[in-house]
Amino acid sequence: MVYFDGTKWQLCTEKIRYTEEKVEKVKYVTSEGRDWWLDLARRWDGLEIIEFIPVTPTPEQLERYNDILVLNLPDGWGGTLSDYVELGTYEDDDQMILQPALDAKTVRGLTAQVQALTVIAQKQVDDLELSQEEREQVGKFIELKPEKPGIGEVGKG
């Protein structure tokens, strides 16, 4: 699902479905490009192109793709990174290489949970019949303040 273009990892935009010696196969079109496949089919009788299939990554695949970009891994990791981006899976031996990407996914999940809980807490406070002063006091307990510069504030909506 991803390939290295010489400078960074790219998402494949299409797959090819073809027969090779009468066996049907489907592969991602990577750095070789569509023209390479068309040329190969013209020169080799044993290969017949059935169709090119557009690839639209899911939101989860796009998140995992963005996570791998920060790893700055060189060419040679295509199989591992493709499996992770496409399926979210990886071999145990590859966990150390992918750990920064896995950590980013965990942080996103925790941030979403905190935001959801904050909204729920604020809704519960809004449903209470409190004076303005009481609301402000309760609001101080709900609001989370960042402890480090550069970390966004999650709080009252």
C-alpha positions, 0 to 999 in steps of 0.5 A, a space after each residue: 500500500 506504500 512505496 518509497 519514491 527515493 525521498 519519502 514513503 508514498 501511498 499507492 493510488 491504484 491496484 492492478 488486477 491481471 492474469 499471469 500465466 492464467 493465474 489471477 493476481 492483484 497488486 498495488 501499482 507502486 513506483 513502477 507506475 501504470 505505464 510500466 505495466 502496460 508496456 510489460 503486457 504488450 511485451 509479454 504474452 503471459 500477462 493480461 491486464 484485467 483492470 486498474 483499480 483506484 485505491 481510496 485509503 480509509 481514515 484509519 489507513 491515512 492516520 497510520 500513513 501519517 504516523 509512518 512518515 515521522 519514522 523516516 525509515 529508508 527504502 527496504 521497509 515496504 512490506 512492514 510499512 504496507 502491512 501496517 498502513 493497510 491492515 494495522 498489523 505488524 510482526 512482533 520483531 517490527 514493533 520496536 521500529 514502529 513504536 513511535 507510530 504506535 505511540 502516536 496512535 495511543 496518544 490520539 486515542 487518549 486525547 479523544 477519550 479525554 475530550 469526550 469525557 470533558 464534553 460529558 462532564 460539561 453537559 452534566 454540569 449544564 443540566 444542573 440547576 446551579 447559580 453562575 458562581 456555582 457553575 464557575 466553581 464546578 467548571 474549574 474542576 472540569 477544565 484541564 490546564 496544560 502543564 507544558 508549553 505547546 500542549 493544547 488546552 482541553 476544556 469547556 466547550 
